[in-house]
Amino acid sequence: MARITYIEHNGTAHVVDVAPGLTVMEGARDNNIPGIEADCGGACACSTCHVYVAPDWVEKLPAKDDMEADMLDFAWRPDPVRSRLTCQLKVTAAMDGLVVNMPEKQI
């Protein structure tokens, strides 16, 4: 399991254990965490699972592929370094301690 902290825009933190093999988005969905809508169900066809990865985690995660980078263009106030789509982050044991911050809204 990887313990992931999801922080809502208002500062409310949700710390949950997510099984390896799931995505960070599925961890939020399965634990009813508000702020990640995931309208496309994880197909990388929208930007409603957008988060800002904690700065100390940016280099620890796999690089964005072109499709994720393109979808982030549609996200609410994307950050060129910290923005990620949680549907594209497959959880591994090495992600234990990951912290993600939700944007003010999803679009």
C-alpha positions in Angstrom: 0.0 0.0 0.0 1.0 3.6 -0.6 -0.2 6.2 1.8 -1.3 9.3 -0.2 -2.4 12.6 1.1 -5.0 14.5 -0.9 -5.4 18.1 0.1 -8.5 20.0 -0.9 -8.3 23.6 -2.0 -9.6 24.7 1.4 -6.7 22.9 3.2 -8.7 19.8 4.3 -6.3 16.8 4.1 -7.4 13.2 3.4 -4.8 10.5 4.1 -5.6 7.2 2.6 -3.9 3.9 1.7 -4.0 3.1 -2.0 -3.2 -0.3 -3.4 -0.4 -0.6 -5.9 -1.7 -0.9 -9.5 -4.5 1.6 -9.0 -4.2 5.2 -10.1 -4.0 8.2 -7.8 -7.4 9.1 -9.3 -8.9 5.7 -8.4 -7.6 6.1 -4.8 -9.5 9.4 -4.5 -12.7 8.0 -6.1 -12.7 4.8 -4.0 -12.3 6.9 -0.8 -14.9 9.6 -1.7 -12.4 12.4 -1.7 -13.9 15.6 -3.0 -12.1 17.7 -5.6 -11.3 15.0 -8.1 -14.2 14.6 -10.5 -12.7 12.2 -13.0 -15.5 12.7 -15.6 -13.8 10.5 -18.2 -13.2 7.7 -15.8 -9.5 7.7 -16.3 -9.2 7.7 -20.1 -7.1 10.8 -20.2 -9.8 12.5 -22.1 -10.5 15.4 -19.8 -8.7 17.4 -17.1 -11.1 16.9 -14.1 -8.6 14.9 -12.1 -6.0 17.6 -12.2 -3.8 18.1 -9.1 -0.6 19.9 -8.1 2.0 17.5 -6.9 4.0 18.5 -3.9 7.3 20.1 -5.0 9.4 17.4 -3.4 7.6 14.7 -5.4 7.8 16.2 -8.9 11.1 14.5 -9.8 10.1 11.2 -8.2 7.1 10.5 -10.5 7.3 9.3 -14.0 7.4 12.0 -16.7 4.2 13.2 -18.3 3.5 11.8 -21.7 2.3 13.9 -24.6 -1.3 13.1 -24.1 -1.3 14.1 -20.5 0.5 17.3 -21.3 -2.0 18.1 -23.9 -5.0 17.5 -21.6 -3.4 19.7 -18.9 -3.8 22.6 -21.3 -7.5 22.4 -20.4 -7.0 22.3 -16.6 -7.8 25.1 -14.2 -4.7 27.2 -13.8 -2.1 24.5 -14.7 1.4 24.7 -13.3 4.0 23.7 -15.9 6.0 21.8 -13.3 3.6 20.6 -10.6 0.3 19.9 -12.5 -0.6 16.2 -13.2 -3.6 14.2 -14.1 -4.2 11.7 -11.3 -5.6 9.1 -13.8 -2.1 8.9 -15.3 -0.3 8.3 -12.1 -0.2 4.5 -11.4 0.4 3.9 -7.7 3.5 1.9 -6.7 5.0 1.2 -3.3 7.6 3.9 -4.0 4.7 6.5 -4.0 4.2 6.0 -0.2 4.0 9.5 1.2 2.9 11.3 -2.0 1.1 14.6 -1.4 -1.2 16.2 -4.0 -3.1 19.4 -3.8 -6.5 20.0 -5.6 -7.0 23.1 -7.6 -9.8 25.6 -6.7 -12.0 23.9 -9.3 -12.0 21.3 -12.0 -13.0 22.2 -15.6 
